[in-house]
Amino acid sequence: MKKAIAIISLIIAFFVIYFLQTNFFTWFTISGIMPNLFVIFVLFIGLFVGKKMGFVFGIIFGFVIDFLLGRSIGISAFLLAIIGLASEYLEKSFSKDSKLMIMLTVAVGTMFFEIGYYIFKIVKWNATFEFLPFIKILLIEILFNIILTSLRIEVNRYFSGESLNLLHKMSPTHQIAPAAEREKTKATTFFTNCRLVMLRFPARSSCIVA
């Protein structure tokens, strides 16, 4: 049941990302260049879901992307599958809590996808190789993807922290502990005051100290 829910959630997330990629980021660009949300998405699946899910969904989503965007069927599937599979092995090599390593992985994944797709266009359609324009597009897209990845990580950490704080406040031990601490503090203060009184006025002291 949990696996089915996870798969449905990933499919819904894909179509949300597809909408953002093809609509929102057509006008929200850097120098007219869009990010590649599909690379980020498949990388995150491989890193955080694992169990070959990055590879499988890389193939499935790649075919859907090629079909919907009118590309040559299979090229996006091939590139995203490799990215998803590689991210699963990278997940074992470093901590997923390392923001720097995640952003570096996204940068390398973006570079691999764009270089691979550009080579495919040159081979299949005899496209002219334009080095400087391609490098400009590649660097801006990598920067864009890194910025979005950094924001995604910070948002996730914020809501994870808020959830933990909320659960802590709702726990019975959290509600009981402050009262117990106050009673303990009162008792300690009382006995301390009694000792001070006995030392100063030993004959008149009425405190009973255990």
RAJO-V249012 format. One record per pair of residues at least 4 apart in sequence whose ideal C-beta (glycine too) atoms are under 7 Angstrom apart, sorted by sequence separation. I is the first residue (numbers start at 1). GAP is how many residues later the second one is. If there is no record, write none. Layout:
((I/GAP) (I/GAP))
This chain:
((1/4) (2/4) (3/4) (4/4) (5/4) (6/4) (7/4) (8/4) (9/4) (10/4) (11/4) (12/4) (13/4) (14/4) (15/4) (16/4) (17/4) (18/4) (19/4) (20/4) (21/4) (22/4) (24/4) (25/4) (29/4) (37/4) (38/4) (39/4) (40/4) (41/4) (42/4) (43/4) (44/4) (45/4) (46/4) (49/4) (52/4) (53/4) (54/4) (55/4) (56/4) (57/4) (58/4) (59/4) (60/4) (61/4) (62/4) (63/4) (64/4) (65/4) (71/4) (74/4) (75/4) (76/4) (77/4) (78/4) (79/4) (80/4) (81/4) (82/4) (83/4) (84/4) (86/4) (87/4) (90/4) (94/4) (98/4) (99/4) (100/4) (101/4) (102/4) (103/4) (104/4) (105/4) (106/4) (107/4) (108/4) (109/4) (110/4) (111/4) (112/4) (113/4) (114/4) (115/4) (116/4) (117/4) (118/4) (119/4) (120/4) (121/4) (130/4) (131/4) (132/4) (133/4) (134/4) (135/4) (136/4) (137/4) (138/4) (139/4) (140/4) (141/4) (142/4) (143/4) (144/4) (145/4) (146/4) (147/4) (148/4) (149/4) (150/4) (151/4) (152/4) (153/4) (154/4) (155/4) (156/4) (157/4) (158/4) (159/4) (160/4) (161/4) (162/4) (163/4) (164/4) (165/4) (166/4) (167/4) (172/4) (173/4) (176/4) (177/4) (178/4) (179/4) (180/4) (181/4) (182/4) (183/4) (184/4) (185/4) (186/4) (187/4) (188/4) (189/4) (190/4) (191/4) (192/4) (193/4) (194/4) (195/4) (196/4) (197/4) (198/4) (201/4) (20/5) (29/5) (49/5) (66/5) (71/5) (91/5) (122/5) (169/5) (66/6) (67/6) (121/6) (168/6) (66/7) (94/7) (122/7) (198/7) (26/8) (45/8) (46/8) (66/8) (197/8) (25/9) (45/9) (66/9) (198/9) (25/10) (63/10) (66/10) (197/10) (65/11) (66/11) (198/11) (42/12) (45/12) (194/13) (62/14) (63/14) (195/14) (42/15) (62/15) (90/15) (194/15) (21/16) (42/16) (62/16) (118/16) (20/17) (21/17) (62/17) (59/18) (62/18) (87/18) (191/18) (42/19) (61/19) (62/19) (17/20) (17/21) (58/22) (59/22) (38/23) (58/23) (17/24) (114/24) (58/25) (55/26) (58/26) (83/26) (14/27) (38/27) (57/27) (111/27) (114/27) (55/29) (83/29) (54/30) (55/30) (83/30) (54/31) (110/31) (111/31) (110/32) (54/33) (55/33) (54/34) (79/34) (10/35) (107/35) (110/35) (52/36) (79/37) (42/38) (46/38) (50/38) (79/38) (45/39) (46/39) (106/39) (107/39) (43/40) (47/40) (106/40) (42/41) (46/41) (50/41) (38/42) (42/42) (46/42) (75/42) (103/43) (106/43) (39/44) (43/44) (47/44) (46/45) (75/45) (103/46) (10/47) (14/47) (102/47) (103/47) (48/48) (47/49) (99/51) (102/51) (72/52) (99/54) (43/62) (43/63) (40/66) (43/66) (39/70) (39/71) (36/74) (39/74) (36/77) (33/104) (36/105) (40/105) (35/106) (39/106) (33/107) (33/108) (40/108) (31/109) (35/109) (36/109) (40/109) (30/110) (35/110) (33/111) (35/113) (30/114))
